[in-house]
Amino acid sequence: MHELSIAMSIVELAEEELKGRSGASIQAVHLKLGLLSGVSKEALESCFEMACFESPLAGSRLLIEEIPVTARCPSCAEVRPIDSIQLFRCSVCGAPVSEIVSGKGLEVVALEILE
């Protein structure tokens, strides 16, 4: 379960941000999660709770924004959403697409810190 190592890395990153901020605490971690990232949202939420146990992040929330898959259509020359991750085709013209623009990443975008 690689979600546990990802959750532990998120906790380490947040703990690093708390260094030098005496008395501060993390209330929430905001994360963008691409649908093609290979990470299960539910598993990551569960693992985050475990990774926070007995850490400065205990009781904090993990707020996940799922990022849809978009690709550049070679026919339309536009970035469009992909309707199915099993079939990589333009949602407008149906042309096969290969250039994924978004939806593969995992990014911590914000920490809510209470000082």
C-alpha positions in Angstrom: 0.0 0.0 0.0 2.0 3.0 -1.3 -0.7 5.4 0.1 0.8 4.9 3.6 4.3 6.1 2.4 2.7 9.0 0.6 0.7 9.9 3.7 3.8 9.7 5.8 5.6 12.0 3.4 2.8 14.5 3.6 3.0 14.5 7.4 6.8 15.0 7.3 6.4 17.9 4.9 3.8 19.5 7.2 5.9 18.9 10.3 8.9 20.6 8.5 6.7 23.6 7.9 5.9 23.8 11.7 9.6 24.0 12.7 10.3 27.4 14.2 6.6 28.1 14.8 6.2 27.4 18.4 2.7 26.7 19.4 1.4 26.4 15.9 -0.6 23.5 14.6 -1.8 22.2 11.3 -5.6 22.2 11.0 -5.8 20.9 7.4 -3.7 19.8 4.5 -5.1 20.6 1.0 -4.1 18.2 -1.7 -4.8 18.0 -5.5 -5.0 14.4 -6.6 -5.1 13.5 -10.3 -7.4 10.7 -11.3 -4.5 9.0 -13.1 -2.1 9.4 -10.2 -2.5 5.7 -9.2 -3.4 6.8 -5.7 -6.7 5.7 -4.1 -8.4 8.7 -2.4 -10.1 6.5 0.2 -6.9 4.6 1.0 -4.9 7.9 1.3 -7.5 9.4 3.6 -7.3 6.3 5.9 -3.5 6.2 5.8 -3.3 9.9 6.5 -5.2 9.4 9.7 -2.7 6.6 10.7 0.3 8.7 9.7 -0.9 11.6 11.9 -1.3 9.4 15.0 0.8 10.9 17.9 2.2 13.6 15.6 1.7 17.3 15.6 -0.9 16.7 12.9 -3.1 14.5 15.0 -6.7 15.6 14.5 -6.0 17.5 11.3 -8.0 17.1 8.1 -6.9 16.0 4.7 -8.9 17.9 2.1 -8.6 16.3 -1.4 -9.5 17.9 -4.6 -9.7 15.4 -7.4 -8.3 16.6 -10.7 -9.9 15.3 -13.8 -7.9 14.0 -16.8 -7.5 16.4 -19.6 -5.6 15.9 -22.9 -4.7 18.0 -25.9 -6.6 16.8 -28.9 -4.5 16.6 -32.0 -7.5 17.2 -34.3 -9.2 20.1 -32.4 -5.9 21.5 -31.1 -7.7 22.2 -27.8 -7.3 20.8 -24.2 -10.4 18.8 -23.4 -11.6 16.5 -20.6 -11.4 12.8 -21.2 -14.7 11.1 -20.5 -13.3 7.7 -19.8 -9.8 6.8 -18.5 -10.2 3.5 -20.3 -10.6 5.2 -23.7 -8.4 8.1 -24.4 -10.4 10.1 -26.9 -11.4 13.7 -27.3 -14.7 14.3 -25.7 -15.8 16.5 -28.6 -14.5 15.0 -31.8 -13.7 11.5 -30.6 -10.1 11.6 -32.0 -7.5 9.5 -30.0 -5.3 11.6 -27.7 -1.9 10.9 -26.3 -0.8 14.2 -24.7 -2.1 14.2 -21.1 -2.2 17.8 -19.8 -3.6 17.2 -16.3 -4.8 14.4 -14.0 -1.6 12.5 -13.3 -0.2 14.5 -10.3 -0.4 14.6 -6.6 0.4 18.0 -5.0 0.1 19.5 -1.6 -1.2 22.9 -2.4 -1.9 24.5 1.1 -1.6 24.0 4.8 -4.0 25.6 7.2 -1.8 26.6 10.1 -3.2 27.9 13.4 -0.7 30.1 15.1 
